[in-house]
Amino acid sequence: MTSITSTGLGSGLDINSIVTAIVAAEQDPAAASLLADATEATEMISAFGTINSALSDFQDSYSDLSRASTFSATSSTSSDESIISATLGIGAATGSWSFEVEQQAQAQSIVSSSANSYSEATSEIGTGTISFSYGTYEDDGSFSINPDKAVETLTIDPANNSLDKMRDAINEGDYSVSASIINDGTNYRLILTNKETGAENALQITVADDDGDNVDASGLSSLTYSSSVKHMDETTVAQDAKIMMNGIEITRPTNDIANVIEGVTLNVGGKTEVGSTVSLTISPDNSTVEEQINAFVENYNSTIAQMNTLSAYGADSESNGILSGDSTVRNIKNQMRGILNTSISHLDGAVRSFADIGMLTNRDGTLSIDSETLSNVMASDMESLAEFFTASGGASDSFIDYESKSSFTIPGAYDIEVTKLATQGALTGSSSFSVPLTIDSSNDTFKMRLDGFLSDDIILTSKTYNTIEEFTTELQSKINSDTNFVENGLNASILESAGMLSMTSNSYGSSSTVAITEIEDASFFASALGLSVAGGINGEDVEGLIDGNVALGDGQSLLSDIGDSKGLQAVITGGGLGDRGTVSYSQGISSLLDNTLDGIIDSNVSATDGDISNSGSTIDSKLDSLYKEITSLEEQEVTLNYRMDNLEERLYTQFNAMDIAVSNLNSLMDYLDSALDSLPGYTNNN
């Protein structure tokens, strides 16, 4: 307010009080109205924040109902959990089975020989290179390398030339074995244990000893363990798990046995006694689905109750909710009610609406559930219930897999036609080769490019290969052990047909390529193997149509890029050319509800100033308008204060002018009184 004041000495009036009262009479009603409007807008922002939070919590609460795994829940019971138990996955088959466990899978463990033990943990072990390869020891003692396991090497030099430092180098490196040191009471011994169980993961250790002798029992070669030289002792043999299920023998390399019972992993924890069995029963478990649906109803009702309270209309204004009569709340309720009344007509099952599972809407907008109807649906048609809640996809052809969809994909079944199958890149030798085949240091090295990645030097083991299988296994193992290929998840298969070698990438499509780029002894490779520095035939992407439109091919994947099926992706794993049935996508009620709530909920709600420059959802737009209203009210308050300052200044100016005029009149009156008193013959008759 202005600092102008008035004493009122001329008129005798309390001008300050009069001006203050006049300004207050003008300002207070307007200021009170602005404050009331601002308070209401602030309370409405808080109320919509509460609704926003409740809707967000509700959306999170039914996320499990959007997953197919929720509807395939099962429970297992074992007569002896310590021997056989089960881990249940999606679509676990139900039934009862009988098991005998003959042996558990175990990892091989070897220890340095007592004859070659060490006096200290820090004792030197020699220098050179140690190679770990993995495979199977046959009955005749020979070792067959596992071509799918990379050969691992460790260089021992003066920096790690001791028992303890070698142990640390193994354990700190990315090796498939772990190392430890024990004291047997006299000396220190090195123990190597494979990290993987199974007969095909037995360990072979070969060395390149700097002392020039790779097979003696001194220096680094004292740690050799191979089919022909064993300077270490085996303490635990590598073996598979072996069980009998209903009289059928099953072997696996691990004690977690999958793909025997659909959707079930058997966990082998021990052996059964001879002649005894363990029974395992897997039963449907509807309790999870029932709990989730009841939680859906409870959370929905809590959300509606919150909105009902905030928008309540009472007999008088004091009992009204802060959002009473607000159209935005009515709009939100109508949208949610619309989803609840939706019938998903494209579903084939008996459940197409909430009413079909006994879920009905009450007069106040909340839900109620008929538990008997729900129980009957779960017992008789769980698959239909799952399809109602979840988004799902499938294909009518067993060689076609539904992969994914996008936000553009419209639910439906779409025809699919394959005009070209995807192929793999391959390089085939130009002539046949025969065994025996001798590899030595003069012809053991080459380089190749696989799927666009260049290898390091690939060095074959120097030896005479007496069978084609022995050589192709060695070649495949060394290629797939290349560091660059391993880091990029690449591998190849080496095949022989009628004496001709072929190298085939295990990937599909135009990026699938195989080429030999360098050969140490080109003439040997050409004459003995039929291979030369050359590129093979590149792979090709699948080609075809989805819903009558040409789809995009990438490897074995076909992606629709137009029409109602846009974003639909399928993987063609085999089969013939031509019409291949349909690929379908069904949108569940969870997805529809998500889409609706995404259009309502403000995901970036702010408690301070909103995001008025970026309106989006229903609540976002409402909050933005309320924040704009508060800003406008603040501007009106500034304008009001400015007008009141001007009014006060004008009143003081007017009252001060009046006060001066009254003062002048009083002075004139005093002058006249004095003049009259001084006139001759004038008598003052006070």
MIPA-122798 format. One record per residue (C-alpha): residue number from 1; residue in one letter; x, y, z. Coordinates in steps of 0.2 Angstrom, whole numbers, plus 5000, padded with zeros to 4 digits. Layout:
// residues N
- NUM	A	X	Y	Z
...
This chain:
// residues 686
- 1	M	5000	5000	5000
- 2	T	5005	5018	4998
- 3	S	5014	5027	5012
- 4	I	5003	5043	5010
- 5	T	4995	5048	5026
- 6	S	4984	5062	5033
- 7	T	4984	5070	5050
- 8	G	4966	5077	5048
- 9	L	4970	5092	5058
- 10	G	4960	5104	5046
- 11	S	4944	5094	5047
- 12	G	4946	5085	5063
- 13	L	4942	5069	5055
- 14	D	4952	5052	5057
- 15	I	4956	5052	5038
- 16	N	4968	5037	5039
- 17	S	4955	5026	5047
- 18	I	4942	5032	5034
- 19	V	4953	5028	5019
- 20	T	4959	5011	5026
- 21	A	4940	5007	5029
- 22	I	4935	5012	5011
- 23	V	4950	5002	5003
- 24	A	4946	4987	5014
- 25	A	4928	4988	5009
- 26	E	4933	4987	4991
- 27	Q	4948	4975	4992
- 28	D	4943	4962	5005
- 29	P	4928	4954	4996
- 30	A	4938	4953	4980
- 31	A	4954	4946	4989
- 32	A	4943	4933	4998
- 33	S	4936	4927	4982
- 34	L	4953	4925	4974
- 35	L	4959	4916	4990
- 36	A	4944	4905	4990
- 37	D	4947	4901	4971
- 38	A	4965	4898	4974
- 39	T	4962	4887	4989
- 40	E	4949	4877	4979
- 41	A	4961	4875	4965
- 42	T	4975	4869	4976
- 43	E	4963	4856	4985
- 44	M	4957	4850	4968
- 45	I	4976	4848	4962
- 46	S	4978	4837	4978
- 47	A	4962	4828	4975
- 48	F	4967	4823	4957
- 49	G	4984	4819	4963
- 50	T	4976	4806	4975
- 51	I	4965	4799	4961
- 52	N	4980	4798	4949
- 53	S	4990	4789	4963
- 54	A	4975	4777	4966
- 55	L	4973	4773	4947
- 56	S	4992	4770	4945
- 57	D	4992	4758	4960
- 58	F	4977	4749	4953
- 59	Q	4986	4748	4936
- 60	D	5001	4740	4944
- 61	S	4990	4728	4955
- 62	Y	4983	4718	4940
- 63	S	5000	4716	4930
- 64	D	5001	4697	4935
- 65	L	4984	4695	4926
- 66	S	4992	4700	4910
- 67	R	5004	4686	4910
- 68	A	5000	4669	4903
- 69	S	5011	4661	4917
- 70	T	4998	4666	4930
- 71	F	4985	4655	4923
- 72	S	4996	4640	4921
- 73	A	5001	4639	4939
- 74	T	5003	4622	4947
- 75	S	5009	4614	4963
- 76	S	5020	4599	4965
- 77	T	5021	4586	4979
- 78	S	5036	4574	4981
- 79	S	5036	4559	4992
- 80	D	5054	4563	4996
- 81	E	5060	4581	4992
- 82	S	5078	4577	4996
- 83	I	5079	4565	4981
- 84	I	5067	4572	4968
- 85	S	5059	4589	4968
- 86	A	5052	4600	4954
- 87	T	5053	4618	4948
- 88	L	5037	4622	4939
- 89	G	5037	4634	4924
- 90	I	5024	4640	4912
- 91	G	5012	4627	4905
- 92	A	5018	4613	4917
- 93	A	5010	4597	4913
- 94	T	4999	4589	4927
- 95	G	5000	4571	4932
- 96	S	5009	4558	4943
- 97	W	5026	4549	4940
- 98	S	5037	4537	4948
- 99	F	5056	4539	4949
- 100	E	5072	4529	4953
- 101	V	5088	4539	4954
- 102	E	5103	4528	4949
- 103	Q	5116	4541	4950
- 104	Q	5118	4560	4951
- 105	A	5127	4571	4939
- 106	Q	5144	4577	4945
- 107	A	5159	4587	4939
- 108	Q	5176	4580	4937
- 109	S	5189	4584	4950
- 110	I	5208	4581	4948
- 111	V	5222	4584	4960
- 112	S	5241	4585	4957
- 113	S	5249	4568	4961
- 114	S	5257	4565	4978
- 115	A	5272	4561	4968
- 116	N	5273	4578	4961
- 117	S	5267	4588	4976
- 118	Y	5274	4605	4982
- 119	S	5282	4609	4998
- 120	E	5275	4626	4999
- 121	A	5259	4635	4991
- 122	T	5272	4647	4983
- 123	S	5282	4634	4975
- 124	E	5287	4636	4957
- 125	I	5278	4626	4944
- 126	G	5287	4630	4928
- 127	T	5283	4641	4913
- 128	G	5274	4638	4897
- 129	T	5256	4637	4891
- 130	I	5242	4626	4899
- 131	S	5227	4621	4888
- 132	F	5210	4616	4895
- 133	S	5199	4606	4884
- 134	Y	5183	4597	4888
- 135	G	5175	4582	4881
- 136	T	5172	4563	4885
- 137	Y	5184	4549	4890
- 138	E	5179	4534	4881
- 139	D	5179	4516	4888
- 140	D	5196	4513	4879
- 141	G	5203	4528	4887
- 142	S	5203	4539	4872
- 143	F	5197	4557	4874
- 144	S	5184	4564	4862
- 145	I	5183	4583	4862
- 146	N	5166	4592	4864
- 147	P	5166	4603	4849
- 148	D	5153	4615	4857
- 149	K	5166	4619	4871
- 150	A	5180	4631	4868
- 151	V	5197	4627	4872
- 152	E	5204	4638	4886
- 153	T	5223	4643	4888
- 154	L	5233	4650	4902
- 155	T	5250	4657	4900
- 156	I	5262	4654	4915
- 157	D	5277	4666	4915
- 158	P	5288	4673	4929
- 159	A	5273	4684	4935
- 160	N	5262	4669	4940
- 161	N	5275	4655	4941
- 162	S	5269	4648	4957
- 163	L	5256	4636	4963
- 164	D	5246	4650	4972
- 165	K	5247	4662	4958
- 166	M	5242	4649	4945
- 167	R	5227	4646	4956
- 168	D	5222	4664	4957
- 169	A	5225	4666	4938
- 170	I	5212	4652	4935
- 171	N	5199	4658	4948
- 172	E	5200	4676	4942
- 173	G	5200	4672	4924
- 174	D	5185	4666	4913
- 175	Y	5189	4648	4914
- 176	S	5177	4633	4915
- 177	V	5187	4626	4930
- 178	S	5190	4632	4948
- 179	A	5206	4629	4957
- 180	S	5211	4627	4975
- 181	I	5226	4621	4985
- 182	I	5225	4609	5000
- 183	N	5239	4603	5012
- 184	D	5238	4584	5013
- 185	G	5248	4585	5029
- 186	T	5264	4584	5021
- 187	N	5264	4594	5005
- 188	Y	5253	4606	4995
- 189	R	5243	4600	4980
- 190	L	5232	4608	4967
- 191	I	5214	4603	4964
- 192	L	5205	4607	4948
- 193	T	5186	4605	4947
- 194	N	5175	4608	4932
- 195	K	5161	4620	4935
- 196	E	5149	4610	4925
- 197	T	5143	4593	4928
- 198	G	5141	4579	4915
- 199	A	5151	4565	4906
- 200	E	5154	4577	4891
- 201	N	5162	4590	4902
- 202	A	5177	4580	4907
- 203	L	5193	4589	4908
- 204	Q	5209	4586	4898
- 205	I	5225	4596	4902
- 206	T	5239	4598	4889
- 207	V	5254	4609	4891
- 208	A	5267	4617	4880
- 209	D	5282	4617	4893
- 210	D	5296	4629	4891
- 211	D	5308	4616	4896
- 212	G	5305	4607	4879
- 213	D	5297	4592	4886
- 214	N	5278	4592	4887
- 215	V	5275	4574	4894
- 216	D	5288	4572	4908
- 217	A	5283	4574	4926
- 218	S	5294	4589	4929
- 219	G	5290	4608	4927
- 220	L	5274	4613	4920
- 221	S	5271	4596	4912
- 222	S	5268	4588	4929
- 223	L	5251	4595	4928
- 224	T	5247	4586	4912
- 225	Y	5231	4575	4912
- 226	S	5226	4568	4895
- 227	S	5221	4551	4888
- 228	S	5239	4546	4886
- 229	V	5248	4556	4900
- 230	K	5241	4557	4917
- 231	H	5252	4566	4930
- 232	M	5237	4571	4940
- 233	D	5225	4560	4949
- 234	E	5206	4559	4946
- 235	T	5196	4561	4963
- 236	T	5179	4563	4956
- 237	V	5173	4556	4939
- 238	A	5163	4567	4927
- 239	Q	5146	4558	4925
- 240	D	5128	4562	4920
- 241	A	5113	4560	4931
- 242	K	5104	4544	4927
- 243	I	5086	4542	4932
- 244	M	5071	4530	4928
- 245	M	5054	4538	4926
- 246	N	5040	4526	4925
- 247	G	5053	4513	4919
- 248	I	5061	4524	4906
- 249	E	5079	4528	4908
- 250	I	5084	4546	4906
- 251	T	5101	4554	4907
- 252	R	5106	4572	4908
- 253	P	5123	4581	4911
- 254	T	5115	4591	4926
- 255	N	5105	4587	4941
- 256	D	5092	4600	4935
- 257	I	5083	4589	4922
- 258	A	5072	4599	4909
- 259	N	5062	4593	4894
- 260	V	5056	4577	4902
- 261	I	5039	4583	4908
- 262	E	5033	4598	4899
- 263	G	5036	4614	4909
- 264	V	5044	4605	4923
- 265	T	5062	4605	4929
- 266	L	5066	4589	4939
- 267	N	5079	4593	4953
- 268	V	5089	4578	4958
- 269	G	5096	4579	4976
- 270	G	5101	4561	4980
- 271	K	5100	4542	4975
- 272	T	5086	4530	4979
- 273	E	5089	4514	4988
- 274	V	5088	4499	4977
- 275	G	5071	4494	4973
- 276	S	5063	4510	4980
- 277	T	5055	4524	4971
- 278	V	5050	4542	4973
- 279	S	5033	4548	4967
- 280	L	5030	4566	4961
- 281	T	5013	4573	4958
- 282	I	5009	4590	4949
- 283	S	4992	4597	4951
- 284	P	4983	4613	4944
- 285	D	4984	4627	4957
- 286	N	4969	4639	4954
- 287	S	4972	4648	4970
- 288	T	4984	4660	4962
- 289	V	4972	4665	4949
- 290	E	4958	4667	4961
- 291	E	4968	4678	4973
- 292	Q	4973	4689	4958
- 293	I	4955	4692	4952
- 294	N	4949	4695	4969
- 295	A	4964	4708	4972
- 296	F	4958	4716	4955
- 297	V	4941	4718	4962
- 298	E	4947	4725	4978
- 299	N	4959	4737	4971
- 300	Y	4946	4743	4958
- 301	N	4933	4746	4972
- 302	S	4946	4755	4982
- 303	T	4950	4767	4968
- 304	I	4931	4770	4964
- 305	A	4928	4773	4982
- 306	Q	4941	4786	4983
- 307	M	4934	4795	4968
- 308	N	4916	4793	4975
- 309	T	4922	4802	4991
- 310	L	4931	4816	4982
- 311	S	4916	4819	4971
- 312	A	4902	4816	4983
- 313	Y	4887	4828	4982
- 314	G	4878	4831	4999
- 315	A	4863	4840	5006
- 316	D	4873	4856	5009
- 317	S	4889	4863	5002
- 318	E	4899	4858	5018
- 319	S	4896	4839	5014
- 320	N	4901	4840	4996
- 321	G	4918	4833	4990
- 322	I	4930	4845	4983
- 323	L	4927	4837	4966
- 324	S	4908	4837	4967
- 325	G	4901	4840	4950
- 326	D	4918	4839	4941
- 327	S	4915	4832	4924
- 328	T	4933	4825	4923
- 329	V	4929	4813	4937
- 330	R	4913	4808	4928
- 331	N	4923	4805	4912
- 332	I	4936	4794	4921
- 333	K	4922	4784	4929
- 334	N	4913	4782	4912
- 335	Q	4929	4776	4903
- 336	M	4933	4763	4917
- 337	R	4915	4757	4917
- 338	G	4916	4756	4898
- 339	I	4931	4744	4899
- 340	L	4921	4733	4912
- 341	N	4907	4732	4900
- 342	T	4918	4727	4885
- 343	S	4915	4711	4876
- 344	I	4931	4705	4867
- 345	S	4922	4697	4852
- 346	H	4937	4690	4843
- 347	L	4941	4678	4857
- 348	D	4935	4660	4853
- 349	G	4933	4654	4871
- 350	A	4918	4655	4882
- 351	V	4925	4670	4892
- 352	R	4923	4686	4883
- 353	S	4917	4698	4896
- 354	F	4919	4701	4915
- 355	A	4901	4695	4917
- 356	D	4906	4678	4910
- 357	I	4917	4676	4926
- 358	G	4904	4682	4938
- 359	M	4910	4700	4939
- 360	L	4896	4713	4940
- 361	T	4895	4732	4943
- 362	N	4885	4738	4958
- 363	R	4875	4755	4958
- 364	D	4889	4764	4966
- 365	G	4901	4759	4952
- 366	T	4911	4746	4962
- 367	L	4912	4728	4958
- 368	S	4906	4712	4965
- 369	I	4912	4694	4961
- 370	D	4901	4678	4961
- 371	S	4914	4666	4968
- 372	E	4905	4651	4962
- 373	T	4904	4657	4944
- 374	L	4923	4661	4945
- 375	S	4927	4644	4952
- 376	N	4917	4635	4939
- 377	V	4926	4644	4925
- 378	M	4943	4641	4932
- 379	A	4939	4622	4934
- 380	S	4932	4620	4917
- 381	D	4940	4633	4905
- 382	M	4956	4641	4912
- 383	E	4963	4643	4895
- 384	S	4948	4654	4890
- 385	L	4950	4664	4906
- 386	A	4969	4666	4902
- 387	E	4965	4672	4884
- 388	F	4952	4685	4891
- 389	F	4965	4693	4902
- 390	T	4981	4691	4892
- 391	A	4987	4696	4875
- 392	S	4993	4681	4865
- 393	G	4999	4675	4849
- 394	G	5001	4659	4839
- 395	A	5003	4651	4822
- 396	S	4993	4637	4814
- 397	D	5009	4630	4806
- 398	S	5021	4620	4818
- 399	F	5036	4627	4809
- 400	I	5031	4645	4812
- 401	D	5032	4654	4828
- 402	Y	5023	4670	4834
- 403	E	5037	4682	4839
- 404	S	5029	4699	4844
- 405	K	5018	4713	4840
- 406	S	5018	4732	4841
- 407	S	5006	4745	4847
- 408	F	5000	4746	4829
- 409	T	4995	4728	4827
- 410	I	4976	4726	4827
- 411	P	4970	4709	4835
- 412	G	4966	4696	4822
- 413	A	4972	4681	4812
- 414	Y	4982	4685	4796
- 415	D	4987	4674	4782
- 416	I	5005	4670	4780
- 417	E	5014	4665	4764
- 418	V	5032	4660	4762
- 419	T	5041	4663	4746
- 420	K	5059	4659	4751
- 421	L	5066	4651	4767
- 422	A	5081	4659	4776
- 423	T	5097	4650	4773
- 424	Q	5114	4650	4782
- 425	G	5131	4656	4775
- 426	A	5142	4641	4770
- 427	L	5159	4637	4763
- 428	T	5162	4620	4755
- 429	G	5178	4613	4749
- 430	S	5182	4611	4731
- 431	S	5189	4593	4733
- 432	S	5187	4578	4745
- 433	F	5200	4574	4758
- 434	S	5204	4558	4766
- 435	V	5212	4551	4782
- 436	P	5225	4549	4790
- 437	L	5229	4567	4790
- 438	T	5244	4574	4799
- 439	I	5244	4592	4806
- 440	D	5260	4600	4812
- 441	S	5268	4617	4815
- 442	S	5270	4620	4797
- 443	N	5251	4619	4792
- 444	D	5241	4621	4808
- 445	T	5236	4639	4807
- 446	F	5223	4649	4797
- 447	K	5211	4664	4799
- 448	M	5193	4665	4794
- 449	R	5178	4678	4795
- 450	L	5162	4672	4802
- 451	D	5146	4683	4801
- 452	G	5157	4698	4797
- 453	F	5169	4696	4812
- 454	L	5187	4691	4809
- 455	S	5196	4678	4820
- 456	D	5213	4678	4828
- 457	D	5225	4664	4822
- 458	I	5216	4647	4823
- 459	I	5229	4634	4827
- 460	L	5224	4616	4825
- 461	T	5232	4603	4837
- 462	S	5247	4595	4829
- 463	K	5244	4576	4828
- 464	T	5239	4563	4815
- 465	Y	5220	4562	4813
- 466	N	5214	4544	4809
- 467	T	5196	4547	4806
- 468	I	5186	4561	4798
- 469	E	5175	4563	4813
- 470	E	5191	4566	4824
- 471	F	5197	4580	4812
- 472	T	5180	4589	4810
- 473	T	5177	4589	4829
- 474	E	5195	4597	4831
- 475	L	5191	4610	4817
- 476	Q	5174	4614	4824
- 477	S	5181	4615	4842
- 478	K	5195	4627	4837
- 479	I	5184	4638	4827
- 480	N	5171	4640	4840
- 481	S	5185	4643	4853
- 482	D	5191	4659	4844
- 483	T	5190	4674	4856
- 484	N	5182	4685	4844
- 485	F	5169	4673	4839
- 486	V	5165	4668	4858
- 487	E	5163	4687	4863
- 488	N	5151	4690	4849
- 489	G	5141	4674	4852
- 490	L	5146	4666	4835
- 491	N	5148	4648	4830
- 492	A	5149	4637	4816
- 493	S	5146	4618	4811
- 494	I	5159	4608	4802
- 495	L	5151	4594	4791
- 496	E	5158	4581	4779
- 497	S	5148	4574	4765
- 498	A	5156	4561	4753
- 499	G	5173	4567	4758
- 500	M	5169	4586	4756
- 501	L	5171	4598	4770
- 502	S	5159	4612	4773
- 503	M	5159	4626	4786
- 504	T	5142	4632	4790
- 505	S	5137	4647	4800
- 506	N	5124	4643	4813
- 507	S	5115	4660	4810
- 508	Y	5103	4663	4796
- 509	G	5100	4677	4784
- 510	S	5110	4690	4774
- 511	S	5122	4693	4788
- 512	S	5127	4674	4789
- 513	T	5144	4673	4780
- 514	V	5159	4661	4780
- 515	A	5176	4665	4773
- 516	I	5194	4659	4775
- 517	T	5205	4675	4774
- 518	E	5223	4668	4778
- 519	I	5231	4650	4777
- 520	E	5248	4647	4784
- 521	D	5251	4632	4771
- 522	A	5239	4636	4757
- 523	S	5245	4622	4746
- 524	F	5242	4609	4760
- 525	F	5224	4616	4763
- 526	A	5220	4615	4745
- 527	S	5227	4598	4742
- 528	A	5223	4589	4758
- 529	L	5206	4598	4763
- 530	G	5200	4606	4747
- 531	L	5200	4623	4756
- 532	S	5208	4639	4750
- 533	V	5207	4658	4754
- 534	A	5189	4661	4748
- 535	G	5172	4667	4753
- 536	G	5158	4655	4753
- 537	I	5139	4657	4749
- 538	N	5131	4670	4759
- 539	G	5115	4666	4768
- 540	E	5098	4674	4763
- 541	D	5084	4681	4772
- 542	V	5067	4674	4773
- 543	E	5054	4681	4761
- 544	G	5035	4681	4761
- 545	L	5019	4690	4764
- 546	I	5008	4693	4779
- 547	D	4990	4697	4776
- 548	G	4993	4698	4757
- 549	N	5007	4712	4759
- 550	V	5026	4709	4757
- 551	A	5034	4708	4774
- 552	L	5051	4713	4779
- 553	G	5063	4698	4780
- 554	D	5078	4698	4793
- 555	G	5086	4681	4795
- 556	Q	5071	4669	4799
- 557	S	5060	4683	4804
- 558	L	5046	4691	4794
- 559	L	5039	4707	4800
- 560	S	5023	4715	4794
- 561	D	5026	4734	4790
- 562	I	5009	4739	4783
- 563	G	4990	4736	4786
- 564	D	4981	4730	4801
- 565	S	4995	4717	4804
- 566	K	5008	4731	4805
- 567	G	5021	4726	4819
- 568	L	5017	4708	4819
- 569	Q	5033	4697	4818
- 570	A	5034	4678	4815
- 571	V	5049	4667	4814
- 572	I	5049	4654	4800
- 573	T	5060	4639	4806
- 574	G	5057	4627	4791
- 575	G	5043	4619	4781
- 576	G	5039	4622	4763
- 577	L	5035	4637	4751
- 578	G	5017	4644	4748
- 579	D	5003	4647	4759
- 580	R	5007	4642	4777
- 581	G	4991	4645	4787
- 582	T	4989	4660	4799
- 583	V	4998	4670	4812
- 584	S	4986	4677	4825
- 585	Y	4986	4690	4839
- 586	S	4973	4692	4852
- 587	Q	4972	4707	4864
- 588	G	4967	4704	4881
- 589	I	4956	4714	4893
- 590	S	4972	4719	4903
- 591	S	4979	4727	4888
- 592	L	4963	4736	4884
- 593	L	4963	4742	4902
- 594	D	4981	4748	4901
- 595	N	4978	4758	4886
- 596	T	4963	4766	4894
- 597	L	4972	4770	4910
- 598	D	4988	4776	4901
- 599	G	4976	4789	4893
- 600	I	4970	4794	4910
- 601	I	4985	4794	4922
- 602	D	4998	4808	4922
- 603	S	5014	4798	4923
- 604	N	5024	4815	4926
- 605	V	5012	4822	4939
- 606	S	5021	4836	4949
- 607	A	5016	4843	4966
- 608	T	5023	4860	4962
- 609	D	5019	4868	4945
- 610	G	5013	4854	4933
- 611	D	5019	4852	4916
- 612	I	5007	4864	4907
- 613	S	5018	4865	4892
- 614	N	5015	4847	4888
- 615	S	4998	4841	4891
- 616	G	4993	4823	4887
- 617	S	4982	4812	4898
- 618	T	4965	4816	4905
- 619	I	4972	4820	4923
- 620	D	4987	4829	4915
- 621	S	4976	4841	4906
- 622	K	4965	4844	4921
- 623	L	4980	4847	4932
- 624	D	4987	4859	4919
- 625	S	4971	4869	4918
- 626	L	4971	4870	4937
- 627	Y	4989	4876	4938
- 628	K	4985	4889	4924
- 629	E	4970	4895	4935
- 630	I	4982	4897	4950
- 631	T	4994	4907	4940
- 632	S	4979	4918	4933
- 633	L	4973	4920	4951
- 634	E	4990	4926	4957
- 635	E	4991	4938	4942
- 636	Q	4973	4945	4947
- 637	E	4979	4947	4965
- 638	V	4994	4957	4959
- 639	T	4982	4968	4948
- 640	L	4970	4970	4963
- 641	N	4984	4976	4974
- 642	Y	4989	4988	4961
- 643	R	4971	4995	4959
- 644	M	4970	4996	4978
- 645	D	4986	5006	4980
- 646	N	4980	5018	4966
- 647	L	4963	5019	4975
- 648	E	4971	5023	4992
- 649	E	4982	5036	4984
- 650	R	4967	5044	4976
- 651	L	4957	5044	4992
- 652	Y	4971	5052	5002
- 653	T	4973	5065	4989
- 654	Q	4955	5069	4989
- 655	F	4954	5069	5008
- 656	N	4969	5079	5010
- 657	A	4962	5092	4998
- 658	M	4946	5092	5008
- 659	D	4956	5094	5024
- 660	I	4965	5109	5017
- 661	A	4949	5117	5011
- 662	V	4941	5115	5028
- 663	S	4956	5122	5037
- 664	N	4956	5137	5025
- 665	L	4937	5139	5029
- 666	N	4940	5138	5047
- 667	S	4954	5151	5046
- 668	L	4942	5162	5036
- 669	M	4929	5160	5049
- 670	D	4941	5165	5063
- 671	Y	4946	5180	5053
- 672	L	4928	5186	5050
- 673	D	4924	5183	5068
- 674	S	4939	5194	5073
- 675	A	4934	5207	5060
- 676	L	4916	5208	5066
- 677	D	4922	5210	5084
- 678	S	4932	5225	5080
- 679	L	4917	5234	5071
- 680	P	4910	5249	5080
- 681	G	4893	5246	5088
- 682	Y	4895	5227	5085
- 683	T	4890	5217	5100
- 684	N	4895	5199	5101
- 685	N	4880	5189	5109
- 686	N	4888	5172	5110
